Amino acid sequence: MIRISNYDENTDSLIVSSKEDNEKVRKSSMFDDFIVSTTKSGKVVSLEIREFSNFIEELGFKINKSYKCLKIKNNQMKNKIPLVLLSVFLIGFISASQVCQVYDDFSFGSLDISRWDIRQDVEGQPLMEEYWIDPNLENFHTQQNAIGDRRVYLVPKHNFTTGDSLEYDFDVISKEGNYMQMNLLTGDQYIRVGIMGFINGVQGYDESGVSHIKIEFQENNLHLERTSPSNVILIDNLPLTNANGTYELYIGSVFTNSGHIDYDNFKLCEEQEELSCEVQLNELKERVSFLESLVERLQNYLWFLKNPAKKQILCDSLEETGGQEMINYGMHCWIKDLKKKEVCKCEKV
């Protein structure tokens, strides 16, 4: 097994290791920000790069630190030296799958109509008496002051699909009679979700104060996580019939009597869009150039290894490729038949 393990954010170092359980490190040699570890026989079993993020950024890339450990099982790669493995695996470290941003925190004092619609319930109930941005509290304010079934919804101008998520806070300031923080899913599927409140009984929970909501659009699943003001966490998973459907999300207040709920701190996460073939090709060319420069730079350090280590590297390469002769790192190695047994011989050049 070959693995890249333990990217340490505190020390900003990355280790590539091919060390077997029965192998012991005899010597570690440091060249600039690289540490190469070898066994008694000279086999290179690990490579550490210090100040890894700086090294990557110098070459025009950024590390995605969520990739803590990558593993691969491949018998043909078993004897490759770590620098080659590092070059292959760095592709995983410079990739990303999701981008998160503050969708709106209402800090501008007015509703951003490029981001939001205000809508009635799909059932047609009238809007409530108060719904606007509070410029002092910097939140979206909803309030009903009289008896009557009134509802109002904020609808993000974003088509949600698999891989997206939305988080937000809401604050129940006051409540009388039946009320609900209600969400609606429309589009490829219709779902009505009572987040919390009281309608002919408690729905989820019935508490004043600030709640935090997280909604994840997973494949064939709508994952809903609610954290109440008293830190009670409720989790629901609602089936989605379309694996990669598109949806609109209504987020709103429902009152049949007086009540007051405010909304704030909307955060949207979405998967990065698929890059065009031309962009992917250009990125691939950049990565190939980067990997070539990395391999060349690391190979230069091998000149400073002891001769037994160089011999081990060249002989392993001959064994793996089936070659008969190789000259590199100031060494000439070849395969010689000795009593019907192939032996790798080397000499300095």
Beta strands, then each sheet from edge to edge (+ up, - down):
strand 1: 2-8
strand 2: 13-17
strand 3: 27-31
strand 4: 34-38
strand 5: 44-50
strand 6: 70-72
strand 7: 98-104
strand 8: 116-119
strand 9: 130-134
strand 10: 139-144
strand 11: 150-156
strand 12: 165-175
strand 13: 179-187
strand 14: 191-198
strand 15: 202-203
strand 16: 209-218
strand 17: 221-227
strand 18: 233-239
strand 19: 247-255
strand 20: 259-271
strand 21: 325-328
strand 22: 331-337
strand 23: 342-348
sheet 1: 3+ 4- 5+ 2- 1+ 6-
sheet 2: 7+ 20- 10+ 9-
sheet 3: 7+ 20- 12+ 16- 17+ 18-
sheet 4: 8+ 11- 19+ 13- 14+ 15-
sheet 5: 21+ 22- 23+
end
